[in-house]
Amino acid sequence: MQKLNNGITQLSQEFPNNGFLQKLYGPNNLHLEKIENHLNVSFHTLGNQIIIRGTEKAVINAKNTLTSLYDFIETGQSIDVNDIEDIARLTENNKGRNFLNNDLVIKTKKKYIRPKTIRQAAFFDALNHKQIIVALGPAGTGKTYLAVAKAVEAKLSGEVEKIILSRPAVEAGESLGYLPGDMRDKIDPYLRPLYDSLYDMMPSSQVASLLASGEIEIAPLAFMRGRTLSNAFIILDEAQNTTPIQMKMFLTRMGKNSKTVLTADLSQVDLPRGISSGIKDALEVLRPIEEVGEITMSHKDVIRHSIVAKIISNYSKRDKQINRNE
């Protein structure tokens, strides 16, 4: 690192594999331009070297952003323009560290969970720094699983006193009284994915104990009405299936020392025709608020069987074509 005039620092960063540099730089150096604008640095490329100029802090952040992107490309993953800004922001928020070097991790009883994609890493970062987090994206991207993992970590560390997991029981129109069986029989089918995530992170005996004591609560959205949820990690799954009135009710339940996560797949709205989704309405209200983080994942972030990502991508392309033709 070399000190120049007027507080400017210069650093030369070399990358060993020239074959990855085109992906790193982007088409017409678009990726580099994005980093320059985001971090207020300048780049000069020479062979497999990049010369970085800016303030010392900005140069270090730029170096680590480039290193993170290069390491990610080296794993065989592709990156796009949105990934560039995510990585630059992650580097700043995590004091210049490379998130691939295990800096972002969620610790539960059974396992340590680390991000597998750049957008997942951005989700981890939002969970650490924001009070309300909105995670959008298709099934299989880990939205609910990672949110539950963070809730478990917060509970085990004493950061919160309880975990509240909720879903709108839209398949039953929230009219659970008409279904056969007692209340648990009625709601369990709609909430089973949340139970599955808990059992994957804690021993079943501990889950049962926390459920019995009320320190973990799993309930349909309708059960949230009229409550103030303090010292809690609150997750609303399948939030695309709320109405605007339900969403306003839910968001205004949040009490002191609580964190709220909304997960939603905007391509799978199951509300009756003519009823708008509460998540779309809420995003307009939430986006200007600094304490709110929004992460949008795509088929690239699907961590199920690789064919699932291809299926989701093809559905998305077809739906866009249908919308253009209408």
N, C-alpha and C positions, 0 to 999 in steps of 0.2 A: 504494500500500500504506500502510495507516494503523496505527500502534501504539496499542493500547488498554491497559487495565489488566491486571495479573496475567500479563504475558507473552503476551497475546492480540493477534494481528494480524488486520486486516480488509482484504479486497481485493474490489473490484468487477470482475467480468468480463462484458463485453458481447459478444453474438453477433449478427451482422448479419442472419441469416435466421430469422425467427420460425417458418417452416415446418418447420425441422429440430428445433425445441426439444422437441416432444412425443416424438420418437424419442430425443432426448438424455436427457430426464427419465425416460422410461419410464412404464408404466401406473401411475397413482397415485403418481408420483414415485419408483417403486421403484429405478430406477438411481441416483438421487441418494442415497437411503437407503443403498444398498450402499456408495457411495463414502464417505459420512459415517462409516459403521461401520468401514470398512477403514482410513481415513486419520485418523480421530478429528478430524473437522472438522464444522462446521454450515453449512448452506446456507439462504439466504433468497432466493426468486425474486421479481422485480419486472419485469414485461414481458419484455424480452429481456436483462435483466441478472440475474446471480447474485451475491449477496454471500456471500463465503466468510469464515468465522472459525475460528481455531485458532492453533497455534504457527506461527511464520514458515515453518518447513520443511514442515509439513503443508499450509499454505495454498498454497505454491508447488507441491507435489505434486498437490494437488487441482485447481489451475488448469490444470496441464499434462495431467492426466488428462482433464478436461473438454474441453480443446482437442484432444487426440488423438481422443477420441470424436467430437467435432463434425466434425473434418477427415475422419474415416473415414465418417461419415454423408454428408458432402458429396460423397464419391466414388460414392455410390449404394448402398453396402453397408448391410445391416441388422445390428443388434447385439442381443444378448440379455444376460440377467443374468450368465452365465458370462463373457462378453466384458468386462463391467464390472470384475470382479475381476482378470482377466488384464491389462487396461490399467493399473489402479491399481498392480499389482505391477510391471509393466514400468516404469512411471514412477519408482517408488521405486528399483528396481535400476539404472536408467540415469540416476540423478541428475537426475530431473525433466525429461528431454528427451523430445520427441515422436518416437516411433519412425518416424512417417511422414516425418520430415525427415532420412532417410538415416542415422540413428544406428546402426541394426542392419544390418550388411552383412557378407556372406561374400565374400572375395576369392580367386578362383582364377586360373589362367593365362589362361583364355579369356574370363571374364566376372566381373562383380560381381553377386552374388545378394542380393536384398532380399525381405523378407516381403511377401506379397500379401494376407494376412488377419491378423486379430488373433491367432488361434491359431498361425499360423506364426511371428508375432513372439514369442509366448510360447515356442515351440520354440527359436527363435534364442537367446532369453534363457537358457533352461535349458542349451543347449549351451555358453554362455559361463560359467555359474556353477556347474553341477553336475558330479559325477564319473560318475554313472550316470544316463542319461536314458531313460525309457520313453515312446515316441510311439505312441499308439493312434489308429486311425481307418481309414476306408475307402480303397480304392485311389484314386489320383489326387490325394491331399492333399499330396504332396510329402515324405512322411516319409523315405523312403529317399534321395531325391534331395538333400534338404537335409542329411541326416546325412553322406552321401558328400562333399558340398561342404565341410562343416565339417572333415571328415577331411583333405581335400586341402589346405585352408588351413593346418591344423595341421602337416601334413607340410612344406609349402613354407616355412613360417615357422620351422621348426626346433623347434617345440613338442614334436613327437614324432618318433621315428626311423622308424616304419613304420606302415602302414595294414593292418589285417586285416579283411577283409569275409567274412562267412559266412552261409550259409543251411542250414536242414535240408532234405536232399534227400528230402522225405517221399513224393514221387511214386514214388520207387524204394525206399521203405522203408529208406533209408540203406544198402541192399544193393547198392552200386555195382559190386561184383565180378561180378555176373551180367549186367551190361549189355555190349553189344559195344563194341570199340574200346579204345584206351589210356585212361589215367586222365583226361587232359584231355578226350578225346572224351566220356567218361562224365559228367563233372561240368559241363561248359560250359553245356548247355541249362538247368540249374537256376540257374546263376549269371549268365546273360547280362544281366539287368537291371542288375547291379552294374557290369559292364564298360561298358554303355551310358552310365551316369552318369559314369564316369571319363573316357570319351572326349569327353563333352560339356564337360568342365572343364579338360582338359589336352591338348596335342598328342599325337597317337597315338604318335609316336616316344618321347616322354617316358614315356607309360604303359607302352609295351613295355620301355623301359629299367628302369623301377622294378619291373616284374613280374619281369624277368630277374634283377635283383639281390636280389630278395626283400624290397625295401622296401615293395612292395605285395603282399599275399598274398590270394588269393581262393580259398576252400576250403569244402567242406561242413562242417557242424557236427561230424561224427564225427572230423574231423582235428584238433580242438582238444583232445581228451582227453590228459591227462598233461602239458600244457604250462603254463608260466607266461609270461604275455604282458605284458612290461614296456615302458615308453617307446613305447606304441602307442595308436593310435586304433582301437578295436574296434567293429565294427557287426555285430549279428546281425539280419538281415532275416527277415521272415516268422516272427517268434518265436512266433506262435500255434500253429505246427506242431511245437513241441518238446514232449516229455514233461516232467513235473516232474523226473525224474532227469537228463535232458539239460540242462535249464535250470540246475539246481544245479551241474552239471559246468561249464557255460559261465561262469556268474557267478563261480565260484571260480578261474577262470584268470587273473583280472585282477591284474597286478603293479604295481610302483611307477611313478608318473608316467604312468599310462594313463587313458584315458577310454573308457567303454563306452556304446553306444547300442543299445537294443532297439526294433525297429519291429514292429508287429503290427496285424492286422485281425481283431478278434474275431468278425466275421461270416463269415470264410472259414477256418474250422478244417478241415483236411483229414486229421486223424488218424483212424485206424480207430475205429469205434463202440465206446464203452466206455472209451476212453483219454482222460483229462483233459488239458487244455492246460497246458503248463508256465508260460505267461505269467500265467494266472489265479492259479496257485499262487504264483508269484514276487511278484506285486503285494502279496499279504498280508505277505510277508516284507520287501519293499523300502519300502513306504509309510512306516513309522515312522522311516526313516533320513534324517537331514537332508541328506546329500550326494546324495540321489536326487531327481530331478525327474520328474514325470509330466505329460504333455500329452495331452489327448484331443481329436481333431479330429472334424469331422462333414461332412455333405454340403456345408455352407456353405464349406468350405475346399478343395473340389475345384477344381483349376486346369486340368483338361482341358476338352473341349468342354462348354458349359453344359448340354447335355442329359444328360451323365453325372451331374451333381449331382442332376438331377431323377429319373433312374433309381434312383440310390442311395437317395434320400429315399423314393421309393415302395416300394422293396424293404424298407426299414427299417420303414415304416408297416405294410406287409402282415405282416411277420414278428412285429411286436408284437401285431397283431390275432390272428394264429394262436396265439401264446403265451397270450393272454388266454382264448382259447376252449378251450384244452386242459385 
